[in-house]
Amino acid sequence: MSSYLDWMLKVLRESIELAGLPEEVYDYLSKPDRVLMVKIPVRMDNGKLVVFEGYRVQHNNALGPYKGGIRFHPEVTLETDMALAMGMTLKNSLAGIPYGGGKGAVRCDPKKMSVRELEQLSRGYARAIASIIGPEQDIPAPDVNTNPQIMAWMVDEYSKLKGYNVPAVFTAKPPELWGNPVRLYSTGYGTVIAAKAAAERWMGGFEGRTITIHGFGNAGQYAALWATRLGAKVVAVSDTSGTVYDPNGIDPELAIKVKNETGKVINYPRGNKLSDPEASLYVDADILIPAAIENTITERNAGKVKARLIAEAANGPTTPEAERILYSRKDFIAVVPDILANAGGVIMSYLEWVENLQWWFWDEEETRQKLASIMERNFKRTADRWEKLKAEKSGRQVTMRDAAFVLAVERVYTAMKLRGWI
């Protein structure tokens, strides 16, 4: 199976060709502006000194400061971080916000670390990358296994280095420390807004639609919560412990409570329990929301997927080979791609950043309305472009991801051309 970076480069090249842009655009965007590799020594609770490896990749800043999350995971690689940074450039471009793309990572297993060890690691990483980040330069945020508390430690460490408070250097901070409460659930909420827009456009409506969710971390939990609040029925959820299936509907608040208290969604007291975490991918539901990690739906299992619509809450959960299989189904509608569907997180980070720069704050409802409006507008632009591309390229399979990448690449290309870079 090809790597995530190979996949991103393939889709990038195809979208540049679809948009009719010069080959040099690929040469420019296929490489990051800067890669920083750092070591972070941490004295563990047992007295042993462990040196962790971390990265910060800055891909392109034609449209604004670099922007992208930080993930803590034992299997992170620099190659994956480069692919994710490229994806952030395109995601921010598609969203119409003034950001370039970046991504950060530390190779560690946070589940095996104490709170003190995790704090020391977080502060150490912030110190290690401090010279290349800042409110006008690069604004990190959480990603896999990082959260508002970790952002609070990092913004505190950066502020100590500067000698004054710098709230706008990290986003998705706790609401009590310059954050906005919407940021906590913005990725899952935004994915549901995208799925709702797609269902209203192509499925006759969202209310009453059945939804299955693979992955029950932050994005999956809040996707379940907001899908239910907006009238759909969540019939399956899964995490690494297994899958819970209930055709009568799963109570997302109870499922979240069980997950947070026991660490396993399989302990949910109702419905059918399946030991296979992948079972949620194959449930007979209208909409599938993959919310775990990349390369979840592949050539190996795409034929088992029954959902007619997929909205990607995770980054890169559907491979190109899997997409070809899905789109060949007569009843299949679309994969609403990650750079569109899960952009709620970075859009909300942008809104929080604007608040921090001005020391001005909106209330939760007003912020959520701003987020939904941007998501809906971006969905419509992408769907319109997709339908236009399908009409123009009637002899080939054109996906919604193709349309999203075309729009994103065009905006970055225009900015680079206006600036005289190419």
ABEGO torsion letter per residue (X at the ends): XBBAAAAAAAAAAAAAAAAGBBAAAAAAAABBABBBBBBBBBBBAAGBBBBBBBBBBBABAAAEBBBEBBBBBAABBAAAAAAAAAAAAAAAAAAGBBBBBBBBBBBBBAAABBAAAAAAAAAAAAAAAAAABEAAABBBBBBBGBBAAAAAAAAAAAAAAAGBBBAAABBGBBAABGBBAAAAAAAAAAAAAAAAAAAAAAAGEABGBBBBBBEABAAAAAAAAAAAAAGBBBABBBBAAEBBBBAAEBBAAAAAAAAAAAGBAAABABEBBBABAAAAAABBBABBBBABBBGABBAAAAAABABABBBBABBGABBAAAAAAAAABAABABBBBAAAAAAAAAAAAAAAAAAAAAGBBBBAAAAAAAAAAAAAAAAAAAAAAAAAAAAABAABBBBAAAAAAAAAAAAAAAAAAAAGAX
